[in-house]
């Protein structure tokens, strides 16, 4: 009886070891994004077509299509199979698919080689990979450029103020003005004296 128990213990431990090894060798082929409660990310799947306004403090991942969209997020990521038609206002955007509309980005916009954009893009930085197709009006406005424009405007205002200030009296001006001033004083004094007498 001791032998059969020993064999059973050995067999069960061998099965457990085989199961452990099987779990260790099996790995998922693609990384899995876990969505937890309280997560503010929005994911539009590959076979999805959505329309409307989406706003989040997190990121918006588009692998499907968003048409007539109004997107507001901290980050917009359009996958190679993704398509967005409409407008988006984000802090950062990474586009590998299609974007057609108005994109306002306070940070950087990264256009991958498979991206196609049309419409209007306004951003602080633009990174374009070879192969990206751009059929859009692009305005790159950096914070340093805005600060430089303001400082240039301040310099123009200061220059205008310096030019409009009356220069202090010089000796030459003072010497020219003495006869005129003395004549004016003398004539005013005579007028005042005459007013007292008459």
Secondary structure, DSSP 4 states (H G I P E B T S, - for coil): -HHHHHHHHHHHHHHHHHHHHHHHH---SS------TT---EEE-TT-EEEEEEE-SSEEEESSEEEEEEEEEEEEEE-TT-EEEEEEEEEEEEESSEEEEEEEEEEEEEE-TT-EEEEEEEEEEEEE-TT-EEEEEEEE--HHHHHHHHHHHHHHHHHHHHHHSPPPP-HHHHHHHHHHHHHHHHHHHHHHHHHHH-
